[in-house]
Amino acid sequence: MIEVNGFNTSQATDASLTFVDVTLRDQRLRLLAGGGVYHRDRRSLFVADLHLGKDTTFRRHGLPVPKGSCEATLNRVAKMIDACEPAQLFFLGDMFHAKSSVSDEVDRAICAFRDRFSEIPMTLVRGNHDASFRKLPSRWAIDSCAENFIVDELRLCHHPVHCGDDKALALAGHLHPAFALGTVTERLGNLPCFWYTQGCLILPAIGEFTGTYRVRRQAADDRVWVVADETVLEIPNV
């Protein structure tokens, strides 16, 4: 049991990766401290908003951003793959910051990542930053599709959607959600979070230099899990 700012939560650890198991709309999910979601029945891993190459874009515009963020981001995904051993990987949009951001460094990092996990099928659900990628380079061996891709009763999106009375559960990204944790805000700032609202689970951004959107609960049954110090913590709706 872990206590943060007066809130208690149970958590589990597997292969040095902390997680919380939840069931949303009959879908058994594992929320990972790395920012991804593992579907326990489908053995699928979902991640969002890597924004690979954003550091390249920043440097091109004169901002002194160090190299290596692409490799660091992919290493975070690799850690989740090693922990969960998924049968499939889905990127829920904005895998890239822009087509012009795909430098030789980014290309090499993706190729190395793909070679390491060559046995795992990977699919990009295109987001707004991926719009120029109608087809990814064949050497990456990553399929792509438009959002609102339906897999059984999962609706895979980049932009969040409200499912309402629909039985499907939507998984999305785009917002880079974060939560201001009560009186410790000044010390911790906005913490990346998973946000479940109106039938849609919105994942935190995986990439660096992405910024955040502060979550404000929209309904009484909204749920929020923050990621802090490699721990996933559910914040009660009080």
MARBA-3410 file (N, C-alpha, C, O; in Angstrom, 1 decimal):
238
0.8,-1.2,0.0,0.0,0.0,0.0,0.9,1.2,0.0,1.8,1.3,0.8 ~ 0.6,2.2,-0.9,1.4,3.4,-1.0,0.4,4.6,-0.7,-0.7,4.6,-1.1 ~ 1.0,5.6,0.0,0.2,6.8,0.4,0.9,8.0,-0.3,2.1,8.2,-0.1 ~ 0.1,8.8,-1.0,0.5,10.0,-1.6,-0.5,11.1,-1.3,-1.7,11.0,-1.7 ~ -0.1,12.1,-0.6,-1.0,13.2,-0.2,-2.3,12.8,0.4,-3.4,13.3,0.2
-2.2,11.7,1.3,-3.3,11.2,2.0,-4.1,10.2,1.3,-5.1,9.7,1.8 ~ -3.8,9.8,0.0,-4.5,8.9,-0.8,-3.7,7.5,-0.7,-2.5,7.5,-0.9 ~ -4.5,6.4,-0.4,-3.9,5.1,-0.4,-4.2,4.4,-1.7,-5.3,4.5,-2.2 ~ -3.3,3.6,-2.2,-3.6,2.8,-3.4,-2.8,1.5,-3.4,-1.7,1.5,-2.9 ~ -3.4,0.5,-3.9,-2.6,-0.8,-4.0,-1.9,-0.8,-5.4,-2.4,-0.2,-6.3
-0.8,-1.5,-5.5,-0.1,-1.6,-6.7,0.7,-2.9,-6.7,0.8,-3.5,-5.7 ~ 1.1,-3.3,-7.9,1.8,-4.5,-8.1,3.0,-4.2,-9.0,3.1,-3.2,-9.6 ~ 4.0,-5.1,-8.9,5.2,-4.9,-9.7,5.6,-6.2,-10.4,5.4,-7.3,-9.9 ~ 6.0,-6.0,-11.7,6.3,-7.1,-12.5,7.5,-6.7,-13.4,7.4,-5.7,-14.1 ~ 8.6,-7.5,-13.3,9.8,-7.2,-14.1,10.2,-5.7,-14.0,10.6,-5.1,-15.0
10.2,-5.3,-12.7,10.7,-3.9,-12.4,9.8,-2.8,-13.0,10.2,-1.7,-13.1 ~ 8.6,-3.2,-13.4,7.6,-2.2,-13.9,6.4,-2.2,-13.1,5.7,-3.2,-13.0 ~ 6.0,-1.1,-12.4,4.8,-1.0,-11.6,3.6,-0.9,-12.4,3.6,-0.2,-13.5 ~ 2.5,-1.5,-12.0,1.3,-1.4,-12.7,0.1,-1.5,-11.8,0.2,-1.8,-10.6 ~ -1.1,-1.1,-12.4,-2.4,-1.3,-11.7,-3.3,-2.0,-12.7,-3.5,-1.6,-13.8
-4.0,-3.0,-12.2,-5.0,-3.7,-13.0,-6.4,-3.1,-12.8,-6.8,-2.9,-11.7 ~ -7.1,-2.8,-13.9,-8.4,-2.3,-13.8,-9.3,-3.0,-14.9,-8.8,-3.6,-15.8 ~ -10.6,-2.9,-14.7,-11.6,-3.4,-15.7,-12.5,-2.3,-16.0,-13.2,-1.7,-15.2 ~ -12.5,-1.9,-17.3,-13.3,-0.8,-17.8,-14.2,-1.4,-18.9,-13.7,-1.9,-19.9 ~ -15.5,-1.3,-18.8,-16.4,-1.8,-19.8,-16.1,-3.2,-20.2,-16.1,-3.6,-21.3
-15.9,-4.0,-19.2,-15.6,-5.5,-19.3,-14.2,-5.8,-20.0,-13.9,-6.9,-20.3 ~ -13.4,-4.7,-20.2,-12.1,-4.9,-20.7,-11.0,-4.9,-19.6,-10.9,-4.0,-18.8 ~ -10.3,-6.0,-19.5,-9.3,-6.2,-18.4,-8.0,-5.6,-18.9,-7.3,-6.1,-19.8 ~ -7.6,-4.4,-18.2,-6.5,-3.7,-18.7,-5.4,-3.6,-17.5,-5.8,-3.7,-16.4 ~ -4.2,-3.3,-17.9,-3.1,-3.1,-17.0,-2.5,-1.8,-17.3,-1.9,-1.6,-18.4
-2.6,-0.8,-16.4,-2.0,0.5,-16.6,-0.6,0.5,-16.1,-0.3,0.2,-14.9 ~ 0.3,0.8,-17.0,1.7,0.6,-16.7,2.4,2.0,-16.3,2.0,3.0,-16.8 ~ 3.3,1.9,-15.4,4.0,3.1,-15.0,4.8,3.7,-16.1,5.2,4.9,-16.1 ~ 5.1,3.0,-17.2,5.8,3.5,-18.3,4.9,4.4,-19.2,5.4,5.0,-20.1 ~ 3.6,4.4,-18.9,2.6,5.2,-19.7,1.8,4.4,-20.7,0.9,5.0,-21.3
2.0,3.1,-20.8,1.2,2.3,-21.7,0.1,1.6,-21.1,0.0,1.6,-19.8 ~ -0.7,0.9,-21.9,-1.8,0.1,-21.4,-1.7,-1.3,-22.0,-1.5,-1.4,-23.2 ~ -1.7,-2.3,-21.2,-1.7,-3.7,-21.7,-3.0,-4.3,-21.5,-3.6,-4.3,-20.4 ~ -3.6,-4.9,-22.6,-4.8,-5.6,-22.6,-4.6,-7.0,-22.2,-3.9,-7.7,-23.0 ~ -5.0,-7.5,-21.1,-4.6,-8.8,-20.5,-5.2,-9.9,-21.3,-4.6,-11.0,-21.3
-6.3,-9.8,-21.9,-6.9,-10.9,-22.7,-6.4,-10.9,-24.1,-6.2,-12.0,-24.7 ~ -6.3,-9.8,-24.7,-5.8,-9.7,-26.1,-4.3,-9.8,-26.2,-3.7,-10.0,-27.3 ~ -3.6,-9.6,-25.1,-2.1,-9.5,-25.1,-1.6,-8.5,-26.0,-0.7,-8.7,-26.8 ~ -2.3,-7.3,-26.0,-1.9,-6.2,-26.8,-1.4,-5.0,-25.9,-2.0,-4.8,-24.8 ~ -0.4,-4.3,-26.4,0.2,-3.2,-25.7,-0.2,-1.9,-26.5,0.0,-1.9,-27.7
-0.6,-0.9,-25.8,-1.0,0.4,-26.4,-0.2,1.5,-25.8,-0.1,1.6,-24.6 ~ 0.4,2.4,-26.7,1.1,3.5,-26.2,0.7,4.7,-27.1,0.2,4.5,-28.2 ~ 0.9,5.9,-26.6,0.4,7.1,-27.4,1.4,8.2,-27.3,2.2,8.4,-26.4 ~ 1.5,9.0,-28.4,2.2,10.3,-28.4,3.6,10.2,-28.1,4.1,10.8,-27.1 ~ 4.4,9.4,-29.0,5.8,9.4,-28.8,6.5,10.6,-29.4,7.5,11.1,-28.8
5.9,11.2,-30.4,6.4,12.5,-31.0,7.9,12.3,-31.3,8.8,13.2,-31.0 ~ 8.3,11.2,-32.0,9.7,11.0,-32.3,10.2,12.1,-33.3,9.4,12.5,-34.2 ~ 11.3,12.6,-33.0,11.9,13.6,-33.9,11.6,15.0,-33.5,12.0,16.0,-34.1 ~ 10.8,15.2,-32.4,10.5,16.6,-31.9,11.8,17.3,-31.5,11.9,18.5,-31.7 ~ 12.7,16.6,-31.0,14.0,17.3,-30.6,14.7,17.8,-31.8,15.4,18.8,-31.8
14.6,17.0,-32.9,15.2,17.5,-34.2,14.6,18.8,-34.7,15.3,19.7,-35.1 ~ 13.3,18.9,-34.6,12.6,20.1,-35.0,13.0,21.2,-34.1,13.2,22.4,-34.6 ~ 13.1,21.0,-32.8,13.5,22.1,-31.9,14.9,22.6,-32.2,15.1,23.8,-32.3 ~ 15.8,21.7,-32.5,17.2,22.1,-32.8,17.2,22.8,-34.2,18.0,23.8,-34.3 ~ 16.4,22.4,-35.1,16.3,23.1,-36.4,15.9,24.6,-36.2,16.3,25.4,-37.0
15.1,24.8,-35.2,14.7,26.2,-34.9,15.5,26.9,-33.9,15.1,27.9,-33.3 ~ 16.7,26.4,-33.6,17.7,27.1,-32.8,17.6,26.8,-31.3,18.3,27.4,-30.5 ~ 16.7,25.9,-30.9,16.6,25.6,-29.4,17.6,24.5,-29.0,17.7,23.5,-29.7 ~ 18.4,24.7,-28.0,19.5,23.8,-27.6,19.0,22.6,-26.9,19.2,22.4,-25.7 ~ 18.3,21.7,-27.6,17.8,20.5,-27.1,18.8,19.4,-27.4,19.2,19.2,-28.5
19.2,18.6,-26.4,20.2,17.5,-26.6,19.6,16.4,-27.4,18.4,16.2,-27.5 ~ 20.5,15.7,-28.1,20.1,14.6,-28.9,19.9,13.4,-28.0,20.3,13.4,-26.8 ~ 19.2,12.4,-28.6,19.0,11.1,-27.8,17.6,10.9,-27.3,17.3,9.8,-26.7 ~ 16.7,11.9,-27.4,15.4,11.7,-26.9,14.6,10.6,-27.6,13.8,9.9,-27.0 ~ 14.8,10.5,-28.9,14.1,9.4,-29.7,14.5,8.0,-29.1,13.6,7.2,-28.9
15.8,7.8,-28.9,16.2,6.5,-28.4,15.7,6.3,-27.0,15.3,5.2,-26.6 ~ 15.7,7.4,-26.2,15.2,7.2,-24.8,13.7,6.9,-24.8,13.2,6.1,-24.0 ~ 12.9,7.5,-25.7,11.5,7.3,-25.8,11.2,5.8,-26.2,10.4,5.1,-25.6 ~ 11.9,5.3,-27.2,11.8,4.0,-27.7,12.2,3.0,-26.6,11.7,1.9,-26.5 ~ 13.2,3.4,-25.8,13.6,2.5,-24.7,12.5,2.3,-23.6,12.4,1.3,-23.0
11.7,3.4,-23.4,10.6,3.3,-22.5,9.6,2.3,-23.0,9.0,1.5,-22.2 ~ 9.3,2.3,-24.3,8.4,1.4,-24.9,9.0,0.0,-24.8,8.3,-1.0,-24.5 ~ 10.3,-0.2,-25.1,10.9,-1.5,-25.0,10.8,-2.1,-23.6,10.7,-3.3,-23.5 ~ 11.0,-1.2,-22.6,10.8,-1.7,-21.2,9.5,-2.3,-20.9,9.3,-3.3,-20.3 ~ 8.4,-1.7,-21.5,7.1,-2.2,-21.3,6.9,-3.5,-22.1,6.2,-4.4,-21.6
7.5,-3.6,-23.3,7.4,-4.8,-24.0,8.1,-5.9,-23.3,7.5,-7.0,-23.2 ~ 9.2,-5.7,-22.7,10.0,-6.7,-22.0,9.2,-7.2,-20.8,9.2,-8.4,-20.5 ~ 8.4,-6.3,-20.1,7.7,-6.6,-18.9,6.4,-7.4,-19.3,6.0,-8.3,-18.6 ~ 5.7,-7.0,-20.4,4.4,-7.6,-20.7,4.5,-8.7,-21.7,3.6,-9.6,-21.7 ~ 5.5,-8.7,-22.5,5.6,-9.7,-23.6,4.3,-9.7,-24.5,3.7,-10.8,-24.6
3.9,-8.6,-25.1,2.7,-8.6,-25.8,2.8,-9.3,-27.1,3.9,-9.5,-27.7 ~ 1.6,-9.7,-27.7,1.6,-10.3,-29.0,1.4,-9.3,-30.1,1.6,-9.6,-31.2 ~ 1.1,-8.0,-29.7,0.9,-7.0,-30.7,1.1,-5.6,-30.0,0.8,-5.5,-28.8 ~ 1.6,-4.6,-30.8,1.8,-3.3,-30.3,1.0,-2.3,-31.1,1.2,-2.3,-32.4 ~ 0.3,-1.4,-30.5,-0.4,-0.3,-31.2,0.1,1.0,-30.7,0.2,1.3,-29.5
0.4,1.9,-31.7,0.7,3.3,-31.4,-0.5,4.1,-31.6,-1.0,4.2,-32.8 ~ -1.1,4.8,-30.6,-2.3,5.5,-30.7,-2.1,7.0,-31.2,-2.5,7.9,-30.5 ~ -1.4,7.1,-32.3,-1.3,8.4,-32.9,-0.1,9.2,-32.4,0.4,9.0,-31.3 ~ 0.3,10.1,-33.3,1.5,11.1,-33.1,2.7,10.3,-32.7,3.4,10.6,-31.7 ~ 3.0,9.2,-33.4,4.2,8.5,-33.2,5.4,9.4,-33.6,6.5,9.3,-33.0
5.1,10.3,-34.6,6.2,11.2,-35.1,5.7,12.6,-34.9,4.5,12.9,-34.8 ~ 6.6,13.6,-34.7,6.2,14.9,-34.6,5.9,15.6,-35.9,4.9,16.3,-36.0 ~ 6.6,15.2,-36.9,6.4,15.7,-38.3,7.2,14.8,-39.3,8.2,14.2,-38.8 ~ 6.8,14.7,-40.5,7.5,13.9,-41.5,8.9,14.5,-41.6,9.9,13.7,-41.8 ~ 9.1,15.8,-41.5,10.4,16.4,-41.6,11.3,16.2,-40.4,12.5,16.4,-40.4
10.7,15.7,-39.3,11.4,15.4,-38.1,12.2,14.1,-38.2,13.0,13.8,-37.3 ~ 11.9,13.2,-39.2,12.5,11.9,-39.2,13.9,12.0,-39.8,14.1,11.9,-41.0 ~ 14.8,12.3,-38.9,16.2,12.4,-39.3,16.9,11.1,-39.4,16.2,10.0,-39.1 ~ 18.1,11.0,-39.9,18.8,9.7,-39.9,18.9,9.1,-38.5,18.8,7.9,-38.4 ~ 19.1,9.9,-37.5,19.1,9.4,-36.1,17.8,8.7,-35.8,17.8,7.6,-35.2
16.7,9.4,-36.1,15.4,8.8,-35.8,15.2,7.5,-36.6,14.7,6.5,-36.0 ~ 15.5,7.5,-37.9,15.4,6.3,-38.7,16.2,5.2,-38.1,15.7,4.0,-38.1 ~ 17.4,5.4,-37.7,18.3,4.3,-37.2,17.7,3.8,-35.9,17.7,2.6,-35.6 ~ 17.1,4.7,-35.1,16.6,4.2,-33.8,15.3,3.4,-34.0,15.1,2.4,-33.3 ~ 14.5,3.8,-35.0,13.3,3.0,-35.3,13.7,1.6,-35.8,13.1,0.6,-35.4
14.6,1.6,-36.7,15.1,0.3,-37.3,15.7,-0.6,-36.2,15.4,-1.8,-36.3 ~ 16.5,-0.1,-35.3,17.0,-0.9,-34.3,15.9,-1.4,-33.3,16.0,-2.6,-32.9 ~ 15.0,-0.6,-33.0,13.8,-1.0,-32.2,13.0,-2.1,-32.9,12.6,-3.1,-32.3 ~ 12.8,-1.9,-34.2,12.0,-2.9,-34.9,12.8,-4.2,-35.0,12.1,-5.3,-34.9 ~ 14.1,-4.2,-35.2,14.9,-5.4,-35.3,14.8,-6.1,-34.0,14.8,-7.4,-33.9
14.9,-5.4,-32.9,14.8,-6.0,-31.6,13.5,-6.8,-31.3,13.5,-7.8,-30.7 ~ 12.4,-6.2,-31.8,11.1,-6.8,-31.6,10.5,-7.2,-32.9,9.3,-7.0,-33.2 ~ 11.3,-7.9,-33.7,10.8,-8.2,-35.1,9.6,-9.2,-35.1,8.9,-9.2,-36.1 ~ 9.4,-9.9,-34.1,8.4,-10.9,-34.1,7.0,-10.3,-33.7,6.0,-11.0,-33.7 ~ 7.0,-9.1,-33.2,5.7,-8.5,-32.8,5.1,-7.6,-33.8,5.8,-6.6,-34.3
3.9,-7.9,-34.3,3.2,-7.0,-35.3,3.0,-5.6,-34.6,2.6,-5.5,-33.5 ~ 3.2,-4.6,-35.4,3.0,-3.2,-34.9,2.1,-2.4,-35.8,2.3,-2.5,-37.0 ~ 1.2,-1.6,-35.2,0.3,-0.8,-36.0,0.3,0.6,-35.5,0.1,0.8,-34.3 ~ 0.3,1.6,-36.4,0.2,3.0,-36.0,-1.2,3.4,-36.4,-1.6,3.4,-37.5 ~ -2.0,3.9,-35.4,-3.3,4.5,-35.6,-3.0,6.0,-35.8,-2.6,6.7,-34.8
-3.1,6.5,-37.0,-2.6,7.8,-37.4,-3.2,8.9,-36.6,-4.5,9.0,-36.4 ~ -2.4,9.8,-36.1,-2.9,11.0,-35.4,-2.7,12.3,-36.3,-2.2,12.1,-37.4 ~ -2.9,13.4,-35.8,-2.8,14.6,-36.6,-1.4,14.9,-37.0,-1.1,15.4,-38.1 ~ -0.4,14.6,-36.1,1.0,14.8,-36.5,1.5,13.7,-37.5,2.6,13.9,-38.1 ~ 0.8,12.6,-37.7,1.1,11.6,-38.6,0.5,11.7,-39.9,0.6,10.8,-40.8
-0.3,12.8,-40.1,-1.1,12.9,-41.3,-0.4,12.8,-42.6,-0.9,12.3,-43.6 ~ 0.9,13.2,-42.6,1.7,13.1,-43.9,2.2,11.7,-44.2,2.7,11.5,-45.2 ~ 2.1,10.8,-43.2,2.5,9.4,-43.4,1.4,8.5,-43.8,0.8,7.8,-43.0 ~ 1.0,8.6,-45.1,0.0,7.6,-45.5,0.5,6.2,-45.6,-0.2,5.3,-45.4 ~ 1.8,6.1,-45.8,2.4,4.8,-45.8,3.8,4.9,-45.2,4.6,5.8,-45.6
4.1,4.1,-44.2,5.4,4.2,-43.5,6.5,3.5,-44.3,6.1,2.5,-45.1 ~ 7.7,3.8,-44.2,8.8,3.1,-44.9,8.7,1.6,-44.6,8.6,1.2,-43.5 ~ 8.9,0.8,-45.7,8.7,-0.7,-45.5,9.8,-1.2,-44.6,9.5,-2.3,-43.9 ~ 10.9,-0.6,-44.5,12.0,-1.1,-43.6,11.6,-1.1,-42.1,12.2,-1.8,-41.3 ~ 10.6,-0.3,-41.8,10.1,-0.2,-40.4,9.2,-1.3,-40.0,9.0,-1.7,-38.9
8.5,-1.9,-41.0,7.6,-3.0,-40.8,6.5,-2.6,-39.8,6.2,-3.4,-38.9 ~ 6.0,-1.4,-39.9,4.9,-1.0,-39.1,3.7,-0.6,-40.0,3.8,0.2,-40.8 ~ 2.6,-1.3,-39.7,1.3,-1.0,-40.5,0.7,0.3,-40.0,1.1,0.8,-38.9 ~ -0.1,0.9,-40.7,-0.8,2.1,-40.3,-2.3,2.1,-40.7,-2.6,1.5,-41.7 ~ -3.1,2.8,-40.0,-4.5,2.9,-40.3,-5.1,4.2,-39.8,-4.5,4.8,-39.0
-6.3,4.5,-40.3,-7.0,5.7,-39.8,-7.5,5.5,-38.4,-7.7,4.3,-38.0 ~ -7.8,6.5,-37.6,-8.3,6.3,-36.3,-9.8,5.8,-36.3,-10.4,5.7,-37.4 ~ -10.3,5.5,-35.2,-11.6,4.8,-35.0,-11.5,3.4,-35.6,-12.5,2.9,-36.2 ~ -10.4,2.8,-35.4,-10.1,1.4,-35.8,-10.7,0.5,-34.8,-10.4,0.6,-33.6 ~ -11.6,-0.4,-35.2,-12.4,-1.2,-34.2,-11.7,-2.6,-34.2,-11.5,-3.3,-35.2
-11.4,-3.0,-33.0,-10.9,-4.4,-32.7,-11.9,-5.0,-31.6,-11.8,-4.6,-30.5 ~ -12.7,-5.9,-32.0,-13.7,-6.4,-31.1,-14.5,-5.3,-30.5,-15.1,-4.5,-31.3 ~ -14.5,-5.1,-29.2,-15.2,-4.0,-28.6,-14.3,-2.9,-28.1,-14.6,-2.2,-27.2 ~ -13.1,-2.8,-28.8,-12.2,-1.7,-28.5,-12.2,-0.8,-29.7,-12.2,-1.2,-30.9 ~ -12.3,0.5,-29.4,-12.2,1.5,-30.4,-10.9,2.3,-30.3,-10.7,3.0,-29.3
-10.0,2.1,-31.3,-8.7,2.7,-31.2,-8.7,4.0,-31.9,-8.9,4.1,-33.1 ~ -8.3,5.0,-31.2,-8.3,6.4,-31.7,-7.1,7.1,-31.3,-6.2,6.7,-30.6 ~ -6.9,8.3,-31.9,-5.9,9.3,-31.4,-6.6,10.3,-30.7,-6.3,10.6,-29.5 ~ -7.6,11.0,-31.3,-8.4,12.0,-30.6,-9.4,11.3,-29.7,-10.1,10.4,-30.1 ~ -9.6,11.8,-28.4,-10.6,11.2,-27.5,-12.0,11.3,-28.1,-12.3,12.3,-28.7
-12.8,10.3,-27.8,-14.2,10.3,-28.2,-15.0,9.9,-27.0,-14.5,9.3,-26.1 ~ -16.3,10.3,-27.0,-17.2,9.9,-26.0,-18.1,8.8,-26.5,-18.8,8.9,-27.5 ~ -18.0,7.6,-25.8,-18.7,6.4,-26.3,-20.1,6.4,-25.8,-21.0,5.7,-26.4 ~ -20.5,7.2,-24.8,-21.8,7.2,-24.3,-22.3,5.9,-23.9,-21.7,5.1,-23.1 ~ -23.5,5.5,-24.5,-24.1,4.2,-24.1,-23.5,3.1,-25.0,-23.9,1.9,-24.8
-22.6,3.4,-25.9,-22.0,2.4,-26.7,-21.2,1.4,-25.7,-20.6,1.9,-24.8 ~ -21.3,0.1,-26.0,-20.6,-0.9,-25.2,-19.1,-0.8,-25.4,-18.3,-1.3,-24.5 ~ -18.6,-0.3,-26.5,-17.2,-0.3,-26.8,-16.4,0.6,-25.8,-17.0,1.6,-25.3 ~ -15.2,0.3,-25.6,-14.3,1.1,-24.8,-13.3,1.8,-25.8,-12.7,1.1,-26.6 ~ -13.2,3.1,-25.8,-12.2,3.8,-26.6,-10.9,3.9,-25.9,-10.9,4.2,-24.7
-9.8,3.8,-26.6,-8.5,4.1,-26.1,-7.9,5.2,-27.0,-8.0,5.1,-28.2 ~ -7.4,6.3,-26.4,-6.9,7.4,-27.2,-5.7,8.1,-26.5,-5.3,7.7,-25.4 ~ -5.2,9.1,-27.2,-4.1,9.9,-26.7,-4.4,11.4,-26.9,-5.4,11.9,-26.5 ~ -3.5,12.0,-27.6,-3.6,13.4,-28.1,-3.5,14.5,-27.0,-2.8,15.5,-27.2 ~ -4.2,14.3,-25.9,-4.3,15.4,-24.9,-3.0,15.5,-24.1,-2.8,16.6,-23.5
-2.2,14.5,-23.9,-1.1,14.5,-23.0,-1.6,14.8,-21.6,-1.1,15.7,-21.0 ~ -2.6,14.0,-21.1,-3.2,14.4,-19.8,-2.3,14.4,-18.6,-1.3,13.6,-18.5 ~ -2.5,15.3,-17.7,-1.8,15.4,-16.4,-2.7,15.9,-15.3,-3.7,16.5,-15.6 ~ -2.3,15.6,-14.1,-3.2,15.9,-13.0,-2.4,16.7,-11.9,-1.3,16.3,-11.6 ~ -2.9,17.8,-11.4,-2.3,18.5,-10.3,-2.7,17.9,-9.0,-3.8,17.9,-8.6
-1.7,17.4,-8.3,-2.0,16.6,-7.1,-2.1,17.4,-5.9,-1.1,17.5,-5.1 ~ -3.2,18.0,-5.6,-3.5,18.7,-4.4,-2.5,19.7,-3.9,-2.0,20.5,-4.7 ~ -2.1,19.6,-2.6,-1.2,20.5,-2.0,0.2,20.3,-2.4,1.1,21.1,-2.0 ~ 0.6,19.2,-3.1,2.0,19.0,-3.4,2.2,19.5,-4.9,3.3,19.2,-5.4 ~ 1.3,20.3,-5.4,1.5,20.7,-6.8,2.8,21.5,-7.0,3.5,21.3,-8.0
3.1,22.4,-6.1,4.3,23.2,-6.3,5.6,22.3,-6.3,6.5,22.6,-6.9 ~ 5.5,21.2,-5.6,6.7,20.3,-5.5,6.7,19.3,-6.6,7.8,19.1,-7.2 ~ 5.6,18.8,-7.1,5.6,17.8,-8.1,5.1,18.3,-9.5,5.4,17.7,-10.5 ~ 4.4,19.4,-9.5,3.9,20.0,-10.7,2.7,19.1,-11.2,2.1,18.4,-10.4 ~ 2.5,19.1,-12.5,1.4,18.3,-13.1,2.0,16.9,-13.4,3.0,16.8,-14.1
1.3,15.9,-12.9,1.8,14.5,-13.0,1.1,13.9,-14.2,-0.1,14.0,-14.3 ~ 1.9,13.2,-15.1,1.2,12.5,-16.2,0.2,11.5,-15.7,0.4,11.0,-14.6 ~ -0.9,11.4,-16.4,-2.0,10.5,-15.9,-2.7,9.8,-17.0,-2.7,10.2,-18.1 ~ -3.4,8.7,-16.6,-4.4,8.1,-17.4,-5.8,8.7,-16.9,-6.0,8.8,-15.7 ~ -6.6,9.0,-17.9,-7.9,9.6,-17.6,-9.0,8.9,-18.3,-9.0,8.7,-19.5
-9.9,8.3,-17.5,-11.1,7.6,-18.0,-12.3,8.5,-17.9,-12.7,8.9,-16.8 ~ -12.9,8.8,-19.0,-14.1,9.7,-19.0,-15.0,9.3,-20.2,-14.6,9.2,-21.3 ~ -16.3,9.1,-19.8,-17.3,8.8,-20.8,-17.0,7.7,-21.8,-17.1,7.9,-23.0 ~ -16.5,6.6,-21.2,-16.2,5.5,-22.1,-14.9,5.5,-22.8,-14.6,4.7,-23.7 ~ -14.0,6.5,-22.5,-12.7,6.6,-23.2,-11.6,6.7,-22.2,-11.6,7.5,-21.3
-10.6,5.9,-22.4,-9.4,5.9,-21.6,-8.3,6.7,-22.4,-7.9,6.2,-23.4 ~ -7.9,7.8,-21.8,-6.9,8.6,-22.5,-5.5,8.4,-21.9,-5.4,8.5,-20.7 ~ -4.6,8.1,-22.7,-3.2,7.7,-22.2,-2.3,8.9,-22.1,-2.5,9.8,-22.9 ~ -1.4,8.9,-21.2,-0.4,9.9,-21.1,0.6,9.8,-22.3,0.7,8.8,-22.9 ~ 1.2,11.0,-22.6,2.2,11.0,-23.7,3.5,10.2,-23.2,3.9,10.4,-22.1
4.1,9.5,-24.2,5.3,8.7,-23.9,6.5,9.6,-24.2,7.5,9.5,-23.5 ~ 6.4,10.5,-25.2,7.6,11.2,-25.7,8.0,12.3,-24.7,7.3,12.7,-23.8 ~ 9.2,12.8,-25.0,9.8,13.9,-24.2,9.4,15.3,-24.9,9.0,15.3,-26.1 ~ 9.5,16.4,-24.2,9.2,17.7,-24.7,7.8,17.8,-25.3,7.6,18.5,-26.3 ~ 6.8,17.1,-24.7,5.5,17.1,-25.3,4.5,18.0,-24.6,3.5,18.3,-25.2
4.8,18.5,-23.4,3.8,19.4,-22.7,2.7,18.5,-22.2,2.6,17.3,-22.5 ~ 1.8,19.2,-21.4,0.7,18.4,-20.8,-0.6,19.3,-20.8,-0.6,20.5,-21.0 ~ -1.7,18.6,-20.7,-3.0,19.2,-20.5,-3.6,18.8,-19.2,-3.7,17.6,-18.9 ~ -3.9,19.8,-18.3,-4.3,19.5,-17.0,-5.8,19.0,-17.0,-6.7,19.6,-17.5 ~ -5.9,17.8,-16.4,-7.2,17.1,-16.4,-8.2,17.8,-15.4,-7.8,18.1,-14.3
-9.4,18.0,-15.8,-10.5,18.4,-14.9,-11.6,17.4,-15.1,-12.2,17.3,-16.2 ~ -12.0,16.7,-14.1,-13.0,15.7,-14.2,-14.3,16.3,-14.8,-14.7,17.3,-14.4 ~ -14.9,15.5,-15.7,-16.1,16.0,-16.4,-17.3,15.4,-15.8,-18.4,15.9,-16.0 ~ -17.2,14.3,-15.1,-18.4,13.6,-14.6,-18.0,12.9,-13.3,-16.8,12.7,-13.0 ~ -19.0,12.5,-12.5,-18.8,11.9,-11.2,-18.1,10.6,-11.3,-17.3,10.2,-10.4
-18.3,9.8,-12.5,-17.6,8.5,-12.6,-16.3,8.6,-13.4,-15.8,7.6,-13.7 ~ -15.8,9.8,-13.6,-14.4,9.9,-14.2,-13.4,9.3,-13.2,-13.6,9.3,-12.0 ~ -12.4,8.7,-13.8,-11.3,8.1,-13.0,-10.0,8.6,-13.5,-9.7,8.8,-14.7 ~ -9.1,8.8,-12.5,-7.7,9.4,-12.8,-6.7,8.5,-12.1,-6.8,8.3,-10.9 ~ -5.7,8.1,-12.8,-4.5,7.4,-12.3,-3.3,8.2,-12.6,-3.0,8.4,-13.8
-2.5,8.7,-11.7,-1.3,9.5,-12.0,-0.1,8.5,-12.0,-0.1,7.4,-11.4 ~ 0.9,8.9,-12.7,2.2,8.2,-12.7,3.2,9.1,-12.0,3.5,10.2,-12.4 ~ 3.8,8.5,-10.9,4.7,9.3,-10.1,5.8,8.3,-9.6,5.5,7.3,-8.9 ~ 7.1,8.6,-9.9,8.2,7.8,-9.4,8.0,6.3,-9.7,8.1,5.4,-8.9 ~ 7.7,6.0,-11.0,7.5,4.6,-11.5,6.4,3.9,-10.7,6.4,2.7,-10.6
5.4,4.7,-10.3,4.2,4.1,-9.6,3.0,4.6,-10.2,2.9,5.8,-10.5 ~ 1.9,3.8,-10.3,0.6,4.2,-10.8,-0.3,4.3,-9.6,-0.5,3.4,-8.8 ~ -0.9,5.5,-9.4,-1.8,5.8,-8.2,-3.1,6.3,-8.7,-3.2,7.3,-9.4 ~ -4.2,5.6,-8.3,-5.5,6.2,-8.6,-5.9,7.3,-7.6,-5.7,7.1,-6.4 ~ -6.4,8.4,-8.1,-6.8,9.5,-7.3,-8.3,9.5,-7.1,-9.0,9.7,-8.1
-8.8,9.4,-5.9,-10.2,9.3,-5.6,-10.9,10.6,-6.1,-10.3,11.7,-6.0 ~ -12.1,10.5,-6.5,-12.9,11.7,-6.9,-13.6,12.2,-5.6,-14.7,11.7,-5.2 ~ -13.0,13.2,-5.0,-13.5,13.8,-3.8,-13.9,15.2,-4.0,-14.4,15.8,-3.0
END
